C-alpha cells in the first residue's frame, strides 16, 4: 500500500485485519471523516495528482539516467 492509497480509509493494523475475518456483516469498517463530500473529493483529487506527479518525476529521472549513461 503506498502513501496515497489510504486517504479515505484508515490504515489497518494487524489485529484489525485479523478481526475482519470474523466480521461477516462489515460492521468494523473505519473511514476518515471529512466535513463534506466535496472536501473529501478535493482531498482525493489532490492526492491523485500528487501520485501522478511522483510517477512523472520517477519516470523522467529514469529516462535521464538511461540517456546520460548511453552517451
JORA-V681941 format. One record per backbone hydrogen bond with DSSP energy under -0.5 kcal/mol. CO is the residue of the C=O (numbers start at 1). NH is the residue of the N-H. If there is no record, write none. Layout:
# JORA-V681941
CO/NH + CO/NH
This chain:
# JORA-V681941
2/5 + 4/7 + 8/32 + 13/17 + 14/18 + 15/19 + 16/20 + 17/21 + 18/21 + 19/22 + 22/24 + 23/26 + 26/29 + 30/10 + 31/33 + 36/40 + 37/41 + 38/42 + 39/43 + 40/44 + 41/45 + 42/46 + 43/47 + 44/48 + 45/49 + 46/50 + 47/51 + 48/52 + 49/53 + 50/54 + 51/55 + 52/56 + 53/57 + 54/58 + 55/59 + 56/60 + 57/61 + 58/62 + 59/63 + 60/64 + 61/65 + 62/66 + 63/67 + 64/68 + 65/69 + 66/70 + 67/71
